[in-house]
Amino acid sequence: MPNPVIEIYTSPFCGYCHAAKRLLKSKGAAFTEIDVIAHPDRKPEMIKRSGGGRTVPQIFIGETHIGGCDDMMALDRRGGLDPLLQG
């Protein structure tokens, strides 16, 4: 089974975005980064997909909205991140 597509909406000045990307990289997970500062036209898409989330990062693994950095780190502590990354 192929690994799910991972998308993370970010801004270059966001420490939480950098931390979230570090965690994904440490797991060997490939992801697509969508910079909402460089591509402001993508921000409404992020807000809609996340159910109203206006802050970055907003993280999606496959069709699952993980939330932000703290949400993903909590998921990892509970042991729930690795199974999602494997598909």
C-alpha positions in Angstrom: 0.0 0.0 0.0 1.5 3.4 -1.0 2.1 6.0 1.7 -0.6 8.6 2.0 -0.2 12.1 0.5 0.9 14.5 3.2 0.2 18.2 2.8 1.1 20.9 5.3 0.0 24.6 4.9 2.8 26.8 6.3 4.4 30.2 6.4 8.1 30.8 6.4 8.1 32.8 9.7 6.2 30.2 11.7 8.2 28.3 14.3 5.4 25.7 14.7 5.5 25.1 11.0 9.3 24.4 11.2 8.8 22.1 14.2 6.0 20.1 12.3 8.2 19.7 9.3 11.1 18.5 11.4 8.9 15.8 13.0 7.7 14.6 9.6 11.3 14.6 8.3 12.5 12.7 11.3 9.9 10.0 10.4 11.1 9.9 6.8 7.7 11.2 5.6 7.6 13.0 2.3 5.2 15.9 2.3 4.1 18.8 0.1 4.4 22.2 1.7 1.9 24.9 0.7 3.3 28.3 1.7 0.2 30.5 2.3 2.4 33.7 2.3 3.9 33.0 -1.2 0.5 31.6 -2.4 -2.2 33.6 -0.6 -4.8 32.2 -3.0 -4.4 28.9 -1.2 -5.4 30.2 2.2 -9.2 30.0 1.6 -8.6 26.4 0.5 -6.8 25.7 3.8 -9.5 27.3 5.9 -12.2 25.2 4.1 -10.4 21.9 4.2 -9.5 22.4 7.9 -13.1 23.3 8.9 -12.2 26.9 9.7 -8.6 26.7 10.8 -7.0 30.0 10.0 -3.6 29.5 11.6 -0.6 27.6 10.2 0.4 24.9 10.1 -2.6 22.9 9.1 -1.6 19.3 8.4 -3.3 16.7 6.3 -2.4 13.0 6.0 -4.4 11.6 3.2 -7.9 12.9 3.7 -7.4 13.2 7.5 -7.0 16.6 9.0 -4.5 16.3 11.8 -4.7 19.9 12.9 -1.7 22.0 13.9 1.8 21.2 15.2 0.7 20.6 18.8 -2.1 18.3 17.6 0.4 16.2 15.5 2.9 16.0 18.3 0.2 14.8 20.7 -0.9 12.3 18.2 2.7 11.1 17.9 3.0 10.8 21.7 -0.2 8.6 21.7 1.3 6.4 19.1 -1.2 7.4 16.4 1.0 9.2 13.9 3.1 6.3 12.6 0.1 4.2 11.6 -1.3 7.1 9.6 2.0 7.7 7.9 2.2 4.1 6.8 -1.3 4.3 5.2 
